[in-house]
Amino acid sequence: MSHREYPAVGREKTFFGHPRGLAVLFGTEMWERFSFYGLQGILLTFLTASVLENGLGLDDTVAVPIASLYSGAVYLTSLPGGWLADRVLGARRAVLIGGIIIMCGHISMAIPVSGAGLVFFGLFLVVLGSGLLKPNISVMVGRLYEGDSDARRDAGFSVFYMGINLGGFLGILVTPYLAGSDRWHLGFGAAAVGMAIGLLWYVRGWSRLTNTGVGPSRPLADTERGKVVRIIVIALVGAGVAIAIWAATGTLTLSTVPTVVTILSIVAAIWYFVYIFGQAKDVTAAEKAGLRAYVGLFCASVVFWMLYLQMGSILTAFASNSVDLDSWGFHLPAGGVQNLNSIFILIFSPIFGAIWLKTGQGFGTAYKFAVGVGLTGLSWVFLGWLQGRADSGVLVALGWMVVVYLLLTWGELCVSPVGLSVTTQLAPSALKGQLMGVWFLGPAVGTPLGGQAFAFLVPRVGEQAFFYILAGLAIATAVVLALFSPALHRLMAQGGHGPNATLETPPEPEYRP
């Protein structure tokens, strides 16, 4: 039986003017991000640390794609995670189960044994659990604002985004110092504790979520269940056989796995858009118009994530190799430099939320995306200049990284929270969880692409040229997106969103019977 969800606005006390359920999701996501970014803050340095320092001793060109793959692969599983929530579990149970799996993954990594087996198994569990938690908690935030204005929804996601980055700040602050230069399992253990706190917060606030996320929005019919089970079994067996053959050929290595997963991410993104437009029977003509606009925004987001989500990989390697980490009078771990982003997010999230409320529909989503991608490209232009200084034998002062991360943060605030919001708006009513999974395919595709580009280009053209090449790609994307923004906004209007929106049917009242 399908469960209707009712907006909580006006029926209960608020959380800074927003539904109280936002406080529950805010805290849960904050602690999940503590665990995610805490791990990201030490993963690359663990991979590249020598065996004598209890690390794996990998070269940068091998370690960077692996770290990029972790940052991106946690989003790849969002597509099946969204499907499971829509058709089987419901968003609320999916978030709970996902959090438990993530915690188990961090516990596996924290067990102090020699070798990399439990570490990579733990990474696998974190990726698996994130696919259930990450898209569905964002869907639940969007459903708190059903029947509300787009501007208020954007403001709510900006508040939610503050929770994400507060958790990221605390995780990156704590785990690198606990891990030190050879106590990696202690840092992994801190990530496990953070996820456990998030689960407790979520369970305690269960009642404040009212009807949000209860049960699947489009449950499987009895006739579908057998078919789905057969498909899953065949897929798992096929994957197992393929991996066994791959291993037997001797080509299953730490270098080839990121490449294969990157290709699978691209194929998954293309396949799902083809599925929506060609086979999904429950998508109306108006919803398809909005989805056509969404394709353009998605492509721009891939380029954005390709640069932005290299903080835990390429930018950490740059900080480790080229930045004077003692120039502020104390030693800052290379992974800790990422916290500049978290600090700036906490400062600027409410400012950008107020800006979006002030501009309302006057400054559309596509223009926000264009500005964000362009700012991200400029940050990489600056990185290229700094790399030139480092190549001349001068260590880069830590203060210069403030400029890099400030530009990245401004770009992020123009793309990421706005992208979450527009995804919940343009998603067909029966496919909300799955389209949120598609949104997270953006970083799943873009992030490992950046890592693969690093491994391929740096040995051939050097790091400075690499920074400039990716910066040029981002700036060119921003220009093209700005030119096509009016057309994208017209398509969104046909789907019932944005200024001058037209609907095939009258809008529903704010409170449903």
TAWODA-V323880 format. One record per residue. SS is DSSP state (2 for helix, 1 for strand, 0 for the rest). PHI is phi in degrees with one decimal (none if undefined). OMEGA is omega as a letter, one per 30 degrees, with the letter a starting at -180 (999 if undefined). Layout:
BEGIN
ss=(SS & SS)
phi=(PHI & PHI)
omega=(OMEGA & OMEGA)
END
This chain:
BEGIN
ss=(0 & 0 & 0 & 0 & 0 & 0 & 0 & 0 & 0 & 0 & 0 & 0 & 0 & 1 & 1 & 0 & 0 & 1 & 1 & 0 & 2 & 2 & 2 & 2 & 2 & 2 & 2 & 2 & 2 & 2 & 2 & 2 & 2 & 2 & 2 & 2 & 2 & 2 & 2 & 2 & 2 & 2 & 2 & 2 & 2 & 2 & 2 & 2 & 0 & 0 & 2 & 2 & 2 & 0 & 0 & 0 & 0 & 0 & 0 & 2 & 2 & 2 & 2 & 2 & 2 & 2 & 2 & 2 & 2 & 2 & 2 & 2 & 2 & 2 & 2 & 2 & 0 & 2 & 2 & 2 & 2 & 2 & 2 & 2 & 2 & 2 & 2 & 2 & 2 & 0 & 2 & 2 & 2 & 2 & 2 & 2 & 2 & 2 & 2 & 2 & 2 & 2 & 2 & 2 & 2 & 2 & 2 & 2 & 2 & 2 & 0 & 0 & 0 & 0 & 0 & 0 & 2 & 2 & 2 & 2 & 2 & 2 & 2 & 2 & 2 & 2 & 2 & 2 & 2 & 2 & 2 & 2 & 2 & 2 & 2 & 2 & 2 & 2 & 2 & 2 & 2 & 2 & 2 & 0 & 0 & 0 & 0 & 0 & 0 & 2 & 2 & 2 & 2 & 2 & 2 & 2 & 2 & 2 & 2 & 2 & 2 & 2 & 2 & 2 & 2 & 2 & 2 & 2 & 2 & 2 & 2 & 2 & 2 & 2 & 2 & 2 & 2 & 2 & 2 & 0 & 0 & 0 & 0 & 2 & 2 & 2 & 2 & 2 & 2 & 2 & 2 & 2 & 2 & 2 & 2 & 2 & 2 & 2 & 2 & 2 & 2 & 2 & 2 & 2 & 0 & 2 & 2 & 2 & 2 & 0 & 0 & 0 & 0 & 0 & 0 & 0 & 0 & 0 & 0 & 0 & 0 & 2 & 2 & 2 & 2 & 2 & 2 & 2 & 2 & 2 & 2 & 2 & 2 & 2 & 2 & 2 & 2 & 2 & 2 & 2 & 2 & 2 & 2 & 2 & 2 & 2 & 2 & 2 & 0 & 0 & 0 & 0 & 0 & 2 & 2 & 2 & 2 & 2 & 2 & 2 & 2 & 2 & 2 & 2 & 2 & 2 & 2 & 2 & 2 & 2 & 2 & 2 & 2 & 2 & 2 & 2 & 2 & 2 & 0 & 0 & 0 & 0 & 0 & 0 & 2 & 2 & 2 & 2 & 2 & 2 & 2 & 2 & 2 & 2 & 2 & 2 & 2 & 2 & 2 & 2 & 2 & 2 & 2 & 2 & 2 & 2 & 2 & 2 & 0 & 0 & 0 & 0 & 0 & 2 & 2 & 2 & 2 & 2 & 2 & 2 & 2 & 2 & 1 & 1 & 0 & 0 & 0 & 0 & 0 & 0 & 0 & 0 & 0 & 2 & 2 & 2 & 2 & 2 & 2 & 2 & 2 & 2 & 2 & 2 & 2 & 2 & 2 & 2 & 2 & 2 & 2 & 2 & 2 & 2 & 2 & 2 & 2 & 2 & 2 & 2 & 2 & 2 & 0 & 0 & 2 & 2 & 2 & 2 & 2 & 2 & 2 & 2 & 2 & 2 & 2 & 2 & 2 & 2 & 2 & 2 & 2 & 2 & 2 & 2 & 2 & 2 & 2 & 2 & 2 & 2 & 2 & 0 & 0 & 0 & 0 & 1 & 1 & 0 & 0 & 2 & 2 & 2 & 2 & 2 & 2 & 2 & 2 & 2 & 2 & 2 & 2 & 2 & 2 & 2 & 2 & 2 & 2 & 2 & 2 & 2 & 2 & 2 & 2 & 2 & 2 & 2 & 0 & 0 & 2 & 2 & 2 & 2 & 2 & 2 & 2 & 2 & 2 & 2 & 2 & 2 & 2 & 2 & 2 & 2 & 2 & 2 & 2 & 2 & 2 & 2 & 2 & 2 & 2 & 2 & 2 & 2 & 2 & 2 & 2 & 2 & 2 & 0 & 2 & 2 & 2 & 2 & 2 & 2 & 2 & 2 & 2 & 2 & 2 & 2 & 2 & 2 & 2 & 2 & 2 & 2 & 2 & 2 & 2 & 2 & 2 & 2 & 2 & 2 & 2 & 2 & 2 & 2 & 2 & 2 & 0 & 0 & 0 & 0 & 0 & 0 & 0 & 0 & 0 & 0 & 0 & 0 & 0 & 0 & 0 & 0 & 0 & 0 & 0)
phi=(none & -77.5 & -110.2 & -79.2 & -120.2 & -114.7 & -64.0 & -90.2 & -60.6 & 87.6 & -109.5 & -154.3 & -61.6 & -109.4 & -113.7 & 52.5 & 84.6 & -118.2 & -55.7 & -63.4 & -59.5 & -62.9 & -62.9 & -65.3 & -70.1 & -56.7 & -68.5 & -62.9 & -67.0 & -60.0 & -75.3 & -64.6 & -69.8 & -56.1 & -68.9 & -66.3 & -74.3 & -60.0 & -66.1 & -61.6 & -67.2 & -122.5 & -64.0 & -64.3 & -66.6 & -65.7 & -65.5 & -94.2 & -63.4 & -67.9 & -62.4 & -64.7 & -96.9 & 67.0 & -95.3 & -99.9 & 67.8 & -85.5 & -74.3 & -56.3 & -69.1 & -96.5 & -70.2 & -61.3 & -59.9 & -66.4 & -64.2 & -65.3 & -63.5 & -59.8 & -63.0 & -95.1 & -68.6 & -62.9 & -93.6 & -60.9 & -76.8 & -67.3 & -66.6 & -64.9 & -64.8 & -66.0 & -63.5 & -59.4 & -67.8 & -66.2 & -107.9 & -128.1 & -94.0 & 85.5 & -62.6 & -64.9 & -70.6 & -62.2 & -63.5 & -63.2 & -64.6 & -60.2 & -62.2 & -64.0 & -64.8 & -59.5 & -60.5 & -63.2 & -63.2 & -65.9 & -63.1 & -59.2 & -68.7 & -80.1 & -66.5 & -79.8 & -120.5 & -76.0 & 93.1 & -103.7 & -59.1 & -67.9 & -65.5 & -71.3 & -64.4 & -62.2 & -59.6 & -60.6 & -65.6 & -60.8 & -61.7 & -64.0 & -66.8 & -64.2 & -63.9 & -84.1 & -80.6 & -61.8 & -70.8 & -79.0 & -70.1 & -70.3 & -60.9 & -64.7 & -61.1 & -60.6 & -73.0 & -66.8 & -113.6 & -60.9 & 85.0 & -96.3 & -76.3 & -62.9 & -64.4 & -68.6 & -62.5 & -59.4 & -64.5 & -63.2 & -67.2 & -65.4 & -64.3 & -57.9 & -66.6 & -62.3 & -62.9 & -56.2 & -82.4 & -64.5 & -62.2 & -61.4 & -59.6 & -64.9 & -63.8 & -70.6 & -70.9 & -86.6 & -65.8 & -61.5 & -73.4 & -67.2 & -71.5 & 58.8 & -109.6 & -154.4 & -106.7 & -61.0 & -67.3 & -68.2 & -65.3 & -61.4 & -65.2 & -62.3 & -62.9 & -63.9 & -63.7 & -59.6 & -67.5 & -63.1 & -62.8 & -60.5 & -65.0 & -62.0 & -61.2 & -65.6 & -66.2 & -65.9 & -94.7 & -51.9 & -67.4 & -73.3 & -82.9 & 45.7 & -95.4 & -68.1 & 77.3 & -83.3 & 77.7 & -67.2 & -74.5 & -141.9 & -62.2 & -63.1 & -75.4 & -56.6 & -71.7 & -86.8 & -62.0 & -60.7 & -63.7 & -64.0 & -61.1 & -62.0 & -62.7 & -64.9 & -62.2 & -62.1 & -63.9 & -65.9 & -62.9 & -61.6 & -64.3 & -61.9 & -65.0 & -61.3 & -66.6 & -62.8 & -65.7 & -58.9 & -64.7 & -65.6 & -75.6 & 81.6 & -102.1 & -81.7 & -130.5 & -65.4 & -85.9 & -87.0 & -58.9 & -58.9 & -64.5 & -64.7 & -64.8 & -61.2 & -62.3 & -62.3 & -63.1 & -63.6 & -62.1 & -62.7 & -64.4 & -64.5 & -59.3 & -70.5 & -65.4 & -62.4 & -61.3 & -60.5 & -78.4 & -105.6 & -130.4 & -70.9 & -76.7 & -88.7 & -94.0 & -79.6 & -61.8 & -64.6 & -65.1 & -66.8 & -61.7 & -63.8 & -67.8 & -63.6 & -66.1 & -64.4 & -59.9 & -63.1 & -64.3 & -62.9 & -60.8 & -64.4 & -66.0 & -60.0 & -64.8 & -58.2 & -65.7 & -57.9 & -95.5 & -66.6 & -82.7 & -92.6 & -59.4 & -84.1 & -126.6 & -63.6 & -70.1 & -68.1 & -62.6 & -61.8 & -63.2 & -67.8 & -93.9 & -125.9 & -110.0 & -79.1 & -77.7 & -110.7 & -74.9 & -101.2 & 90.0 & -148.5 & -87.1 & -107.4 & -57.1 & -56.0 & -67.1 & -71.3 & -61.3 & -57.8 & -68.2 & -58.4 & -63.7 & -63.6 & -63.0 & -67.8 & -62.6 & -62.8 & -76.2 & -96.8 & -57.0 & -64.2 & -66.2 & -67.3 & -60.1 & -66.5 & -62.4 & -65.3 & -65.8 & -68.1 & -76.0 & 56.9 & -84.8 & -70.9 & -122.4 & -70.4 & -58.5 & -63.2 & -66.8 & -60.7 & -61.4 & -61.0 & -63.6 & -63.3 & -65.5 & -64.0 & -63.8 & -63.6 & -60.9 & -63.3 & -62.7 & -77.6 & -60.3 & -64.4 & -60.4 & -60.9 & -64.0 & -65.2 & -64.5 & -62.3 & -63.9 & -65.3 & -64.5 & -83.0 & 98.8 & -104.5 & -66.3 & -74.7 & -65.0 & -58.9 & -61.0 & -64.8 & -68.8 & -61.1 & -64.9 & -58.0 & -74.9 & -65.8 & -64.3 & -61.7 & -66.0 & -60.6 & -63.2 & -60.7 & -70.1 & -86.7 & -115.6 & -69.1 & -65.5 & -67.2 & -66.1 & -59.0 & -66.4 & -68.4 & -65.8 & -66.2 & -73.7 & -86.9 & -65.7 & -54.8 & -57.6 & -89.8 & -128.9 & -62.9 & -63.3 & -70.0 & -70.7 & -63.8 & -61.9 & -65.2 & -57.6 & -77.7 & -70.4 & -57.3 & -66.3 & -64.2 & -85.1 & -68.8 & -64.3 & -66.3 & -60.5 & -62.0 & -64.7 & -65.8 & -62.2 & -61.0 & -63.9 & -84.0 & -86.0 & -58.7 & -63.8 & -98.1 & -119.3 & 91.9 & -70.7 & -62.6 & -63.0 & -58.8 & -60.1 & -67.6 & -62.8 & -69.3 & -63.5 & -63.0 & -60.1 & -66.5 & -66.3 & -62.4 & -61.2 & -62.9 & -65.2 & -62.2 & -63.2 & -62.3 & -66.4 & -95.0 & -58.7 & -57.8 & -65.6 & -64.5 & -68.3 & -66.0 & -65.2 & -62.7 & -64.6 & -62.6 & -83.4 & 95.5 & -132.4 & 86.8 & -65.3 & 58.3 & -68.4 & -123.8 & -113.8 & -69.3 & -128.2 & -61.6 & -64.1 & -75.4 & -66.2 & -62.5 & -110.7 & -89.8 & -70.9)
omega=(l & a & l & a & a & l & a & a & l & a & a & l & a & l & a & l & a & l & a & l & l & l & l & a & l & a & l & a & l & a & l & l & l & a & a & a & l & l & a & a & a & a & a & a & l & a & a & l & a & l & l & l & l & l & a & l & a & l & a & a & l & a & a & l & l & l & l & l & l & a & a & a & l & l & a & a & l & a & l & l & l & l & l & l & a & a & a & a & a & a & a & l & l & l & a & a & l & l & l & a & l & l & l & l & l & l & l & a & a & a & a & l & l & a & a & a & a & l & a & l & l & l & l & l & l & l & a & a & l & l & l & a & a & a & a & l & l & l & a & l & l & a & l & a & l & a & a & a & l & a & l & l & l & l & l & l & l & l & l & a & l & l & l & a & l & l & l & l & a & a & a & l & a & a & l & l & l & a & a & l & l & a & a & a & l & l & l & l & l & l & l & l & l & l & l & l & l & l & l & l & a & a & l & a & a & a & a & l & a & a & a & l & a & l & l & l & a & a & l & l & a & a & a & a & l & l & a & l & l & a & a & a & a & a & a & l & l & l & l & l & a & a & l & l & l & l & a & l & a & a & l & a & l & l & a & a & l & l & a & a & l & l & l & l & l & l & a & a & a & a & a & l & l & l & a & a & a & a & a & a & a & a & a & l & l & l & l & l & l & l & l & l & a & l & l & l & l & a & l & a & l & l & l & a & l & l & a & a & l & a & a & a & a & a & l & l & l & l & a & a & a & a & l & a & l & a & l & l & l & a & l & l & a & l & a & l & l & a & l & l & a & l & a & l & a & l & a & l & l & l & l & l & l & l & a & l & a & a & l & a & a & l & a & a & a & l & l & l & a & l & a & l & l & l & l & l & l & l & l & l & l & l & l & l & l & l & l & l & l & l & l & l & a & l & a & l & a & a & l & l & l & l & l & a & l & l & l & a & l & l & l & a & l & a & a & l & l & l & l & a & a & l & l & l & a & a & l & a & a & a & a & a & a & l & l & l & l & l & a & l & l & l & l & l & a & a & l & l & l & l & l & l & l & a & a & a & a & l & a & a & a & a & a & l & l & l & a & a & a & l & l & l & a & a & l & l & a & l & l & a & l & a & a & a & l & l & l & l & l & l & l & l & l & l & l & a & l & a & l & a & l & a & l & l & l & l & l & l & a & a & a & l & 999)
END
